Amino acid sequence: MGIIPSVDQSAIPNMVYLPMDPTDTLMAAQRYVTSQVEAIAQSEGDGATVRRSIGTSELENFDPFLMLDEFMVEPPAGFPDHPHRGFETVTYMLEGIVAHEDFAGHKGEIGPGDLQWMTAGRGIVHAEMPQTKCRGLQLWVNLSATEKMCEPRYQELLDKEIPRVSPPGVDAVIKVIAGHSFGVSSPVVTKTPTMYLDFKVEKNSKFEQVIPESYQGFLYILEGEGYFGSKNTLGKAHHTLTLSEEGGSVSIETKDSGVHFVLVAGEPIKEPVVQYGPFVMNHSSDIQRTFIDYRMGMNGFERARTWRSEIGNRR
């Protein structure tokens, strides 16, 4: 399966080669797959279809991650005006174009391979509406209690701005969305320490990817199949594979076909999580306070009472 474009690494912008870090050397202990959950297609938002893995009853609050959706949506469906507080949303486009707009005046579009890392913090109301038939991933990353009421911010990278690297001697390309891989670092700054890598691996390949030992992580298979971890577990498309907490790397192997997957790992926050829809706080009283703030237009939601997006209210 030919899923890898040829890559001239010297021609890729913003590629940063770092000195070898002690954490970027392979450890003796490898991680293994502890569970495998299929993401079943379901309806979400206004006419969208999602395959949810993290955030289901099988994988609820996989600290520090709250949700992972593979979404499929096309006009006139979408995600009209809705609020967030207390976490970050990470939208990574695979196909198509999505327009976004928020109550602070931020608006734009992200297309194939582009990234939007949005820190909702104390409060955001926004809309996300497809301009074409779209497919992508949305990850929700929790924030610690000390960061939940931070000021909102955006980090956006075009596909060409996301660094890429190939493991030595391996027919594979890794997009370094967050964190680092094989000496290449992403420019994205994460409030919760996070690694987010997109792998396209050709058939008959084998290598290991370092993961910081304190991180909790998982794989999500987008296309094809591969064998992962010290127990050589087979992973197929639309399945999430959680990794053991022990070990400093995960092995990746393909045989008769290639594989396209993401590896996501992060530092567990180890705090209480109380979630009500788009609000994620530490205690029930925080959620009650958030509802009051949203309804009254206070403490970060000052524009929420009167704002309506253009893109979410065209019908």
JODA-V601497 format. One record per residue. N is the residue number from 1. RES is the residue in one letter. PHI is phi in radians with two decimals (* if undefined). BURIAL is # if it has 24 or more other C-alpha atoms within 12 Angstrom, else .. Layout:
# JODA-V601497
N:RES:PHI:BURIAL  N:RES:PHI:BURIAL
This chain:
# JODA-V601497
1:M:*:.  2:G:-1.55:.  3:I:-1.87:.  4:I:-1.99:.  5:P:-1.27:.  6:S:-1.17:.  7:V:-2.22:.  8:D:-1.64:.  9:Q:-1.08:.  10:S:-1.21:.  11:A:-1.69:.  12:I:-1.52:.  13:P:-1.16:.  14:N:1.05:#  15:M:-1.43:#  16:V:-2.02:#  17:Y:-1.62:.  18:L:-1.74:.  19:P:-1.02:.  20:M:-1.02:.  21:D:-1.60:.  22:P:-0.97:.  23:T:-1.39:.  24:D:-1.76:#  25:T:-1.88:.  26:L:-1.20:#  27:M:-1.59:.  28:A:-1.17:.  29:A:-1.58:.  30:Q:-1.75:#  31:R:-1.37:#  32:Y:-2.28:#  33:V:-1.38:#  34:T:-1.73:#  35:S:-2.75:#  36:Q:-2.42:#  37:V:-2.22:#  38:E:-1.41:#  39:A:-1.55:#  40:I:-1.56:.  41:A:-1.13:.  42:Q:-2.61:.  43:S:-1.39:.  44:E:-2.71:.  45:G:1.10:#  46:D:-1.84:.  47:G:1.56:.  48:A:-1.52:#  49:T:-2.09:#  50:V:-2.25:#  51:R:-1.90:#  52:R:-1.78:#  53:S:-2.09:#  54:I:-1.12:#  55:G:1.82:#  56:T:-1.65:.  57:S:-1.11:.  58:E:-1.31:.  59:L:-2.37:#  60:E:-1.54:.  61:N:0.89:#  62:F:-1.45:#  63:D:-0.74:#  64:P:-1.67:#  65:F:-1.72:#  66:L:-1.81:#  67:M:-2.83:#  68:L:-2.36:#  69:D:-2.08:#  70:E:-1.66:#  71:F:-1.90:#  72:M:-2.26:#  73:V:-2.71:#  74:E:-2.57:#  75:P:-1.00:#  76:P:-1.60:#  77:A:-1.23:#  78:G:2.77:#  79:F:-2.22:#  80:P:-1.14:#  81:D:-0.79:#  82:H:-2.73:#  83:P:-1.68:#  84:H:-2.52:#  85:R:-2.68:#  86:G:1.65:#  87:F:-2.78:#  88:E:-2.10:#  89:T:-1.92:#  90:V:-2.10:#  91:T:-1.87:#  92:Y:-2.14:#  93:M:-1.48:#  94:L:-1.83:#  95:E:-2.55:#  96:G:1.47:#  97:I:-2.26:#  98:V:-2.07:#  99:A:-1.64:#  100:H:-2.37:#  101:E:-2.72:#  102:D:-2.26:#  103:F:-1.34:#  104:A:-1.68:#  105:G:1.66:.  106:H:-1.40:.  107:K:-2.63:.  108:G:2.95:#  109:E:-2.36:#  110:I:-2.20:#  111:G:-2.08:#  112:P:-0.97:#  113:G:1.45:#  114:D:-1.43:#  115:L:-2.28:#  116:Q:-2.21:#  117:W:-1.92:#  118:M:-1.86:#  119:T:-1.65:#  120:A:-1.24:#  121:G:0.93:#  122:R:-1.25:#  123:G:2.80:#  124:I:-2.46:#  125:V:-2.12:#  126:H:-2.61:#  127:A:-2.29:#  128:E:-2.29:#  129:M:-2.28:#  130:P:-1.21:#  131:Q:-1.77:#  132:T:-2.50:.  133:K:-1.12:#  134:C:-2.24:#  135:R:-2.54:#  136:G:-2.95:#  137:L:-2.10:#  138:Q:-2.18:#  139:L:-1.96:#  140:W:-1.88:#  141:V:-1.96:#  142:N:-1.23:#  143:L:-1.99:#  144:S:-1.21:#  145:A:-0.98:#  146:T:-1.30:.  147:E:-1.92:#  148:K:-1.08:#  149:M:-1.87:#  150:C:-1.27:.  151:E:-1.25:#  152:P:-1.10:#  153:R:-2.72:#  154:Y:-2.16:#  155:Q:-2.24:#  156:E:-2.23:#  157:L:-2.24:#  158:L:-1.27:#  159:D:-0.90:#  160:K:-1.22:.  161:E:-1.61:#  162:I:-1.52:#  163:P:-1.10:#  164:R:-2.25:#  165:V:-2.68:#  166:S:-2.05:#  167:P:-1.05:#  168:P:-0.96:.  169:G:1.27:.  170:V:-2.10:.  171:D:-1.46:#  172:A:-2.66:#  173:V:-2.23:#  174:I:-2.02:#  175:K:-1.60:#  176:V:-1.67:#  177:I:-1.29:#  178:A:-2.59:#  179:G:1.43:#  180:H:-2.58:#  181:S:-2.66:#  182:F:0.84:#  183:G:1.42:#  184:V:-1.94:#  185:S:-2.02:#  186:S:-1.41:#  187:P:-1.35:#  188:V:-1.19:#  189:V:-1.81:.  190:T:-1.92:#  191:K:-1.26:#  192:T:-1.71:#  193:P:-0.92:#  194:T:-2.46:#  195:M:-1.99:#  196:Y:-2.46:#  197:L:-2.20:#  198:D:-1.93:#  199:F:-1.91:#  200:K:-2.10:#  201:V:-2.13:#  202:E:-1.34:#  203:K:-1.13:#  204:N:1.01:.  205:S:-2.12:#  206:K:-2.70:#  207:F:-2.86:#  208:E:-2.20:#  209:Q:-2.00:#  210:V:-1.23:#  211:I:-2.26:#  212:P:-0.90:#  213:E:-1.11:#  214:S:-1.45:#  215:Y:-1.46:#  216:Q:-1.80:#  217:G:-2.52:#  218:F:-2.65:#  219:L:-2.03:#  220:Y:-2.22:#  221:I:-1.56:#  222:L:-1.62:#  223:E:-2.74:#  224:G:1.37:#  225:E:-2.68:#  226:G:-2.69:#  227:Y:-2.07:#  228:F:-2.30:#  229:G:1.39:#  230:S:-1.17:#  231:K:-1.69:.  232:N:0.94:#  233:T:-1.35:#  234:L:-1.31:#  235:G:-2.10:#  236:K:-2.06:#  237:A:-0.97:#  238:H:1.22:#  239:H:-2.01:#  240:T:-1.78:#  241:L:-2.01:#  242:T:-1.47:#  243:L:-1.90:#  244:S:-1.09:#  245:E:-1.36:#  246:E:-1.51:#  247:G:1.95:#  248:G:-1.92:#  249:S:-2.75:#  250:V:-2.28:#  251:S:-1.51:#  252:I:-2.32:#  253:E:-2.47:#  254:T:-2.07:#  255:K:-2.10:.  256:D:-1.50:.  257:S:-2.49:.  258:G:-1.44:#  259:V:-2.58:#  260:H:-2.12:#  261:F:-2.63:#  262:V:-2.01:#  263:L:-1.97:#  264:V:-2.20:#  265:A:-2.56:#  266:G:-2.80:#  267:E:-1.34:#  268:P:-1.04:#  269:I:-1.48:#  270:K:1.06:.  271:E:-2.23:.  272:P:-1.05:.  273:V:-2.15:#  274:V:-2.15:#  275:Q:-2.09:#  276:Y:-2.31:.  277:G:1.01:.  278:P:-1.54:#  279:F:-1.98:#  280:V:-2.29:#  281:M:-2.27:#  282:N:-1.73:#  283:H:-2.46:.  284:S:-1.02:.  285:S:-1.11:.  286:D:-1.16:#  287:I:-1.16:#  288:Q:-1.07:.  289:R:-1.11:#  290:T:-1.11:#  291:F:-1.06:#  292:I:-1.10:.  293:D:-1.04:#  294:Y:-1.17:#  295:R:-1.23:.  296:M:-1.62:.  297:G:1.22:.  298:M:-2.28:.  299:N:0.88:.  300:G:1.93:#  301:F:-1.91:#  302:E:-1.02:.  303:R:-1.56:#  304:A:-1.14:#  305:R:-1.26:.  306:T:-1.99:.  307:W:-1.37:#  308:R:-2.36:.  309:S:-1.25:#  310:E:-1.35:.  311:I:-1.26:#  312:G:-1.64:#  313:N:-2.34:.  314:R:-1.61:.  315:R:-1.64:.
